[in-house]
Amino acid sequence: MISVLLICSITSFGDFSEAVPLSDFSSDTWSVITVPGGADHTYPSAQFGSDQVLHIATFNGTGISYWTFDGNDWTHENVSEEDVWKPCLALDSSDVPYIAAYENSTKNIVLYGKEVSGDWSIEQVYNVGGGNYADEITLQLDPQDHPHIVARIVNESKIVYLHYTGYHWEIKDDFGDYTDIDLALDSSGNPRISYCYDSYLCCTSFYQDQWWNAIIAPVAGGVSSVVVTPEDETAVVGITSVGLSLFQDVGPGWAVMLIDSTEYMQQPDLCIAPDGAMMLAYYDGINADLRYASDAGDGWSWAVIDWEGFTGLCPSVASWGDDLYCIAYCNSQSYSSLLNPYLKIAVFGNETSVLSEGSLLEDQSSFHVLSNPSIGSVSVSFLLPQASETTLSVFSIDGRVVRRRTQQFEAGSNFMTIDGLPSGMYIVSSELAGHSVSELVTVLEN
């Protein structure tokens, strides 16, 4: 039974400080590679199977592609050559892949499933009607491997929730004109749907045979993302006026954690590992970089994962547990659009020992100012092919040395900050792997 939607305003917040930049990356745990044959593939959706095999569904420009990667070899196949886009991947308890997407030719939300024969079946689940199309599609499988789909019907100003009971599809399509939606399921298979409505971040939950709507906080835009913890608590990420923030239902009220206050963070994707650890991938819209944040049990921290060119669009983060996780994402030839995209992955964990071709950590160093402009300090991240002593220098525009710091670093990704800078324009310079690199930085008053 689907009952009346009830409205509950929830506005209390915990007292949490902002997450801090992470500084302990190492070359034997992180690798970034370009997926072979991944040209013109966008909107990746990633999941780990029970055997640690990575599965990715992508839009290939006309249809859907499906990839697997076991740490050594890639496999790739075309699921559909029809005009199908915005795929979302889920694996059942036997690691059988299912992909929900929108088929433009028939105006249907469709569900693909891989059969024992290796062929892909297709089921038309919901017709959006003429003049409309479906966007923001999310697929989840409940403990009985029954699919749940949520999607926004553009031009008709509504979202739909589709649930297969084992016998038929149940449809609820009277939620209203919500945007930036995402779906998660609790341990009983009940839905939690995050969304934005009238400049507020909200979450709708189904329990005790009723739908409950929680108004969480004002938002400044962006895509919401939701997960459910092993304790069946809801966690939602949204972009507020102060930055990218995580809200967790602690009953009563929502505790808030400011993840990243850097301006113009976008496209957050929140993931939860089997052990309950949360991790977040998102796109830096100012610097066109991929960022990652996680909670290791002693507080949240974040880092820039990939900054080569215009990269980090449409991130999808997946976790197998035991410190093995992956981010699938796209690069581009443009800051703001997927122009000539290419599929990439960043992998953290024991599987990266077999990654070699294309790894950023093997043969090059990189230098990146984390926030520009910054307030009172300059923070940089850099990549070293081998352990070395590194000097970071800050010069005034007329060439005078303002600050200088030398420190020994290990191979891999590292982080350094110089504090106490007055407002002004500076040149930040360093010697990395025998190369001099520099960048112009603006420091604002604290």
PLY file of the C-alpha trace (Angstrom):
ply
format ascii 1.0
element vertex 446
property float x
property float y
property float z
element edge 445
property int vertex1
property int vertex2
end_header
0.00 0.00 0.00
1.25 3.51 -0.84
-0.02 6.00 1.72
-0.22 9.76 1.85
3.05 11.73 1.82
3.70 13.26 5.23
5.88 16.34 5.70
8.34 16.64 8.60
10.69 19.62 8.86
14.02 18.64 10.40
16.40 21.51 11.01
18.76 20.69 13.90
22.43 20.24 13.06
25.46 18.90 14.85
28.55 20.98 15.52
31.21 19.65 13.15
34.28 21.30 11.65
35.33 21.16 8.01
37.17 18.15 6.64
40.91 18.61 6.16
43.11 17.86 3.13
44.54 14.34 3.11
48.33 14.00 3.00
49.14 10.29 3.23
48.70 8.96 -0.31
51.38 6.49 -1.43
52.36 5.00 -4.77
51.51 1.45 -3.80
47.88 2.23 -2.98
46.64 4.77 -5.59
46.73 4.44 -9.35
45.01 6.46 -12.08
44.66 4.89 -15.52
42.95 5.67 -18.78
40.57 2.88 -19.81
41.71 1.25 -23.09
39.17 2.00 -25.81
37.34 4.46 -23.55
37.12 7.33 -26.05
33.70 9.03 -26.22
32.37 7.14 -23.19
30.51 9.18 -20.57
28.24 8.91 -17.53
30.02 5.91 -15.96
28.32 3.84 -13.26
30.70 1.58 -11.30
30.28 -1.40 -8.93
32.60 -4.04 -7.49
31.56 -7.68 -7.68
32.04 -10.11 -4.79
35.23 -11.37 -6.48
36.79 -7.85 -6.59
36.10 -7.51 -10.33
35.20 -3.94 -11.26
32.07 -3.48 -13.42
31.30 -0.23 -15.27
28.37 0.80 -17.49
28.82 3.84 -19.75
27.04 5.82 -22.44
29.07 5.39 -25.64
27.54 8.20 -27.68
24.66 6.18 -29.12
24.01 3.35 -26.68
25.36 1.53 -23.64
28.72 -0.19 -23.10
29.63 -2.59 -20.30
33.16 -3.06 -18.97
34.80 -5.40 -16.48
38.32 -5.20 -15.07
39.95 -7.87 -12.90
43.13 -5.91 -12.16
44.93 -7.35 -15.19
42.59 -7.38 -18.19
39.67 -5.34 -19.49
36.64 -6.78 -21.25
34.19 -4.61 -23.17
30.87 -5.28 -24.88
28.02 -3.27 -26.34
24.78 -3.71 -24.45
22.67 -1.68 -26.85
23.19 0.35 -30.00
19.80 2.05 -29.63
19.48 5.66 -28.56
19.81 4.76 -24.86
21.59 6.94 -22.33
22.30 7.79 -18.66
22.92 4.16 -17.58
22.94 3.11 -13.93
24.51 -0.25 -12.99
23.69 -2.64 -10.14
24.92 -6.19 -9.43
22.72 -8.86 -7.87
23.85 -11.30 -5.18
25.40 -13.53 -7.88
27.22 -10.60 -9.55
24.79 -10.60 -12.50
24.73 -7.04 -13.91
21.56 -5.01 -14.45
21.48 -1.61 -16.13
18.63 0.91 -16.00
18.55 3.63 -18.66
16.30 5.78 -20.82
15.48 4.65 -24.37
14.73 7.72 -26.45
13.27 5.92 -29.46
10.41 4.39 -27.43
10.30 6.99 -24.61
10.73 4.20 -22.06
12.74 3.69 -18.92
14.25 0.27 -19.60
16.05 -2.40 -17.59
18.79 -4.58 -19.12
19.90 -7.84 -17.53
22.68 -10.18 -18.58
21.45 -13.73 -19.17
23.32 -17.01 -18.66
23.85 -17.19 -22.44
25.75 -13.90 -22.32
23.03 -12.02 -24.18
21.35 -8.96 -22.72
17.60 -8.99 -22.12
15.61 -5.75 -22.14
12.40 -4.88 -20.32
10.42 -1.70 -20.89
9.45 -0.56 -17.40
7.81 2.86 -17.71
6.69 5.01 -20.64
7.31 8.70 -20.03
4.93 9.89 -22.76
5.38 12.10 -25.79
7.25 15.36 -25.35
9.03 14.11 -22.21
12.21 12.25 -21.41
13.76 10.63 -18.33
16.88 11.86 -16.57
18.73 11.32 -13.27
18.07 7.57 -13.34
19.22 5.47 -10.37
18.94 1.69 -9.96
19.26 -0.31 -6.73
18.61 -3.99 -5.97
17.05 -5.02 -2.66
18.02 -8.10 -0.56
15.73 -10.25 -2.76
17.50 -8.92 -5.89
14.34 -7.05 -6.92
15.07 -3.81 -8.81
14.08 -0.34 -7.62
14.38 2.62 -10.02
13.94 6.34 -9.48
13.99 8.86 -12.33
13.03 12.43 -13.10
10.52 12.97 -15.91
11.64 16.20 -17.53
8.95 18.53 -18.96
6.27 16.80 -16.89
7.70 18.14 -13.63
7.68 14.95 -11.57
9.79 12.03 -10.43
8.80 8.36 -10.54
9.67 5.49 -8.23
9.44 2.01 -9.81
9.66 -1.16 -7.72
9.45 -4.76 -8.94
7.76 -6.90 -6.27
8.64 -10.27 -7.81
5.30 -10.37 -9.64
4.72 -6.91 -11.09
6.04 -3.35 -11.14
4.60 -0.92 -8.59
4.66 2.71 -9.72
4.52 5.90 -7.67
4.69 9.05 -9.78
3.07 11.78 -7.67
6.08 13.09 -5.75
6.15 16.49 -7.44
8.72 18.58 -9.28
11.86 17.42 -7.50
15.35 17.66 -9.00
18.88 16.33 -8.34
17.57 12.96 -7.14
19.27 9.80 -5.90
18.11 6.47 -4.42
19.32 4.14 -1.66
17.68 1.15 0.07
17.68 0.19 3.74
18.29 -3.35 5.02
14.61 -4.23 4.44
14.64 -2.93 0.87
12.71 0.26 1.68
13.66 3.33 -0.38
15.34 6.55 0.72
15.19 9.19 -2.03
17.25 12.39 -1.77
16.34 15.41 -3.88
16.21 19.19 -4.07
12.92 21.08 -3.91
12.34 24.83 -3.76
15.99 25.50 -2.74
15.99 22.85 0.00
17.79 19.54 0.30
15.23 16.87 1.25
14.91 13.14 1.72
11.84 10.94 1.34
11.73 7.59 3.15
9.24 4.73 3.18
8.68 2.91 6.46
5.74 1.82 8.61
3.67 1.73 5.39
4.00 5.49 4.93
6.13 7.96 2.99
7.93 10.55 5.11
9.55 13.69 3.75
12.40 15.34 5.69
13.44 18.90 4.88
17.15 18.86 5.70
18.75 22.20 4.82
18.82 25.07 2.30
20.96 24.27 -0.73
22.80 26.27 -3.33
22.40 23.71 -6.15
24.16 20.61 -7.41
23.26 16.94 -7.36
22.28 15.19 -4.13
23.56 11.72 -3.22
22.23 9.34 -0.56
23.35 6.13 1.18
22.05 4.04 4.07
24.45 2.91 6.81
24.52 -0.65 8.22
22.52 0.77 11.15
19.84 1.93 8.65
20.68 5.59 9.19
20.39 7.90 6.19
23.32 10.01 4.97
22.82 12.67 2.29
25.31 14.91 0.50
24.28 18.28 -0.88
25.83 21.59 -1.89
24.91 24.34 0.56
25.87 28.00 0.74
29.00 27.10 2.75
30.13 24.20 0.54
29.82 20.48 -0.04
28.23 19.04 3.11
27.24 15.65 4.50
24.05 15.32 6.54
23.40 12.22 8.63
20.07 11.34 10.27
20.89 10.82 13.94
17.24 10.89 15.11
15.96 13.29 15.99
17.65 15.85 13.76
20.46 15.80 11.24
24.17 16.09 12.03
26.15 18.05 9.46
29.77 17.76 8.32
31.29 20.35 5.99
33.39 18.30 3.57
34.81 20.98 1.28
34.20 24.73 1.34
36.03 25.33 -1.93
33.77 27.18 -4.33
31.89 25.42 -7.14
32.20 21.76 -6.15
29.80 19.64 -8.25
28.44 16.17 -9.04
28.95 14.46 -5.66
28.64 10.67 -5.54
28.48 9.14 -2.05
29.31 5.47 -1.47
29.32 3.27 1.61
31.61 0.26 2.07
30.42 -3.05 3.54
32.07 -2.08 6.84
30.11 1.19 6.93
32.94 3.54 5.90
31.69 6.39 3.73
33.54 7.85 0.77
32.71 10.66 -1.63
33.90 11.55 -5.14
33.13 14.93 -6.68
34.15 17.36 -9.42
36.05 20.60 -8.82
34.27 22.96 -11.24
36.85 25.74 -10.83
40.02 23.78 -11.53
38.39 20.92 -13.51
39.83 18.27 -11.15
38.66 15.05 -9.50
38.40 15.20 -5.71
37.82 12.48 -3.13
36.85 12.59 0.55
36.61 9.79 3.09
36.09 9.08 6.77
38.72 6.69 8.11
37.17 6.67 11.57
39.06 9.68 12.92
37.38 12.41 10.88
36.83 13.30 7.25
39.64 14.33 4.92
39.77 15.13 1.22
42.32 15.14 -1.60
42.74 15.98 -5.27
43.06 12.65 -7.08
43.50 13.65 -10.73
44.27 17.10 -12.12
45.74 16.29 -15.55
43.82 18.50 -18.01
40.07 18.92 -17.60
39.15 15.83 -15.63
36.83 14.40 -12.98
33.45 14.80 -14.67
30.56 12.45 -13.78
32.38 10.54 -11.01
31.02 7.21 -9.78
32.65 5.71 -6.67
32.45 2.02 -5.73
33.80 0.01 -2.79
34.47 -3.66 -2.25
35.54 -3.17 1.37
38.91 -3.94 2.96
40.33 -0.64 1.65
39.61 -1.40 -2.01
37.63 1.22 -3.89
37.50 2.87 -7.28
36.29 6.06 -8.95
35.19 5.92 -12.59
35.04 9.33 -14.28
35.64 11.24 -17.51
38.11 13.77 -18.79
37.21 16.41 -21.37
38.56 19.11 -23.63
36.41 21.69 -21.89
35.97 22.91 -18.31
32.18 22.79 -18.39
31.13 20.11 -20.89
31.91 16.56 -21.98
33.70 17.55 -25.17
35.62 14.59 -26.67
35.53 12.68 -23.37
37.63 9.71 -22.30
36.92 7.18 -19.56
39.36 6.94 -16.64
39.51 5.17 -13.28
41.33 5.87 -10.02
41.82 2.77 -7.87
42.86 2.61 -4.22
43.77 -0.70 -2.55
45.51 -4.02 -2.94
44.37 -4.46 -6.55
46.58 -1.62 -7.76
49.75 -3.71 -7.53
48.92 -5.09 -10.99
48.11 -1.71 -12.51
50.93 -0.39 -14.62
50.09 1.04 -18.03
48.95 4.63 -17.73
49.52 4.98 -14.01
50.23 8.59 -13.08
52.33 7.48 -10.16
54.96 5.69 -12.19
56.61 8.15 -14.47
55.64 11.72 -13.86
55.33 14.40 -11.21
52.54 16.95 -10.97
52.02 20.19 -9.07
48.65 21.67 -8.19
47.43 24.54 -5.97
44.44 23.16 -4.11
42.49 26.39 -3.70
43.06 29.51 -5.78
42.23 32.06 -4.49
43.00 30.92 -0.94
42.63 32.52 2.49
45.75 33.26 4.53
47.79 30.32 3.24
48.81 28.36 0.17
48.24 24.59 -0.04
49.64 22.47 -2.87
49.50 18.80 -3.79
52.20 17.17 -5.90
53.13 13.77 -7.23
56.66 12.36 -6.95
57.92 9.36 -8.93
60.42 8.63 -6.14
61.20 9.80 -2.60
63.01 13.14 -2.54
63.54 16.38 -0.65
61.21 19.07 -1.95
61.32 22.83 -1.46
58.24 25.01 -1.77
58.88 28.73 -2.27
56.48 31.67 -2.26
57.62 34.80 -4.12
56.09 38.24 -4.30
55.30 39.59 -7.75
58.57 41.58 -7.76
60.60 38.38 -7.11
61.29 38.62 -3.36
61.17 35.37 -1.34
58.24 35.63 1.09
58.22 32.08 2.52
60.26 28.94 1.89
59.86 25.40 3.27
61.92 22.24 2.62
60.80 18.75 3.58
61.53 15.10 2.74
58.64 13.30 1.01
57.92 9.73 -0.04
57.05 8.69 -3.59
53.44 9.26 -4.62
50.97 12.02 -3.81
51.97 14.54 -1.14
50.63 17.72 0.40
52.28 20.90 1.75
50.94 24.15 3.22
52.58 27.52 3.91
50.57 29.60 6.39
50.62 33.20 7.53
50.51 34.94 4.15
49.03 38.43 3.91
46.58 39.15 1.12
48.10 39.70 -2.32
49.37 38.04 -5.48
52.19 35.46 -5.21
54.18 33.05 -7.34
54.37 29.57 -5.79
57.32 27.56 -7.08
58.93 24.18 -6.41
61.52 21.77 -7.77
59.85 18.45 -8.54
61.73 15.49 -10.03
64.32 17.83 -11.53
61.75 20.20 -13.03
60.90 23.71 -11.86
57.15 24.32 -11.67
55.29 27.44 -10.59
51.82 28.89 -10.42
50.35 32.35 -9.81
48.19 32.43 -6.64
45.85 34.98 -5.10
45.69 35.07 -1.27
42.74 36.77 0.40
42.60 38.25 3.89
41.72 35.77 6.62
0 1
1 2
2 3
3 4
4 5
5 6
6 7
7 8
8 9
9 10
10 11
11 12
12 13
13 14
14 15
15 16
16 17
17 18
18 19
19 20
20 21
21 22
22 23
23 24
24 25
25 26
26 27
27 28
28 29
29 30
30 31
31 32
32 33
33 34
34 35
35 36
36 37
37 38
38 39
39 40
40 41
41 42
42 43
43 44
44 45
45 46
46 47
47 48
48 49
49 50
50 51
51 52
52 53
53 54
54 55
55 56
56 57
57 58
58 59
59 60
60 61
61 62
62 63
63 64
64 65
65 66
66 67
67 68
68 69
69 70
70 71
71 72
72 73
73 74
74 75
75 76
76 77
77 78
78 79
79 80
80 81
81 82
82 83
83 84
84 85
85 86
86 87
87 88
88 89
89 90
90 91
91 92
92 93
93 94
94 95
95 96
96 97
97 98
98 99
99 100
100 101
101 102
102 103
103 104
104 105
105 106
106 107
107 108
108 109
109 110
110 111
111 112
112 113
113 114
114 115
115 116
116 117
117 118
118 119
119 120
120 121
121 122
122 123
123 124
124 125
125 126
126 127
127 128
128 129
129 130
130 131
131 132
132 133
133 134
134 135
135 136
136 137
137 138
138 139
139 140
140 141
141 142
142 143
143 144
144 145
145 146
146 147
147 148
148 149
149 150
150 151
151 152
152 153
153 154
154 155
155 156
156 157
157 158
158 159
159 160
160 161
161 162
162 163
163 164
164 165
165 166
166 167
167 168
168 169
169 170
170 171
171 172
172 173
173 174
174 175
175 176
176 177
177 178
178 179
179 180
180 181
181 182
182 183
183 184
184 185
185 186
186 187
187 188
188 189
189 190
190 191
191 192
192 193
193 194
194 195
195 196
196 197
197 198
198 199
199 200
200 201
201 202
202 203
203 204
204 205
205 206
206 207
207 208
208 209
209 210
210 211
211 212
212 213
213 214
214 215
215 216
216 217
217 218
218 219
219 220
220 221
221 222
222 223
223 224
224 225
225 226
226 227
227 228
228 229
229 230
230 231
231 232
232 233
233 234
234 235
235 236
236 237
237 238
238 239
239 240
240 241
241 242
242 243
243 244
244 245
245 246
246 247
247 248
248 249
249 250
250 251
251 252
252 253
253 254
254 255
255 256
256 257
257 258
258 259
259 260
260 261
261 262
262 263
263 264
264 265
265 266
266 267
267 268
268 269
269 270
270 271
271 272
272 273
273 274
274 275
275 276
276 277
277 278
278 279
279 280
280 281
281 282
282 283
283 284
284 285
285 286
286 287
287 288
288 289
289 290
290 291
291 292
292 293
293 294
294 295
295 296
296 297
297 298
298 299
299 300
300 301
301 302
302 303
303 304
304 305
305 306
306 307
307 308
308 309
309 310
310 311
311 312
312 313
313 314
314 315
315 316
316 317
317 318
318 319
319 320
320 321
321 322
322 323
323 324
324 325
325 326
326 327
327 328
328 329
329 330
330 331
331 332
332 333
333 334
334 335
335 336
336 337
337 338
338 339
339 340
340 341
341 342
342 343
343 344
344 345
345 346
346 347
347 348
348 349
349 350
350 351
351 352
352 353
353 354
354 355
355 356
356 357
357 358
358 359
359 360
360 361
361 362
362 363
363 364
364 365
365 366
366 367
367 368
368 369
369 370
370 371
371 372
372 373
373 374
374 375
375 376
376 377
377 378
378 379
379 380
380 381
381 382
382 383
383 384
384 385
385 386
386 387
387 388
388 389
389 390
390 391
391 392
392 393
393 394
394 395
395 396
396 397
397 398
398 399
399 400
400 401
401 402
402 403
403 404
404 405
405 406
406 407
407 408
408 409
409 410
410 411
411 412
412 413
413 414
414 415
415 416
416 417
417 418
418 419
419 420
420 421
421 422
422 423
423 424
424 425
425 426
426 427
427 428
428 429
429 430
430 431
431 432
432 433
433 434
434 435
435 436
436 437
437 438
438 439
439 440
440 441
441 442
442 443
443 444
444 445
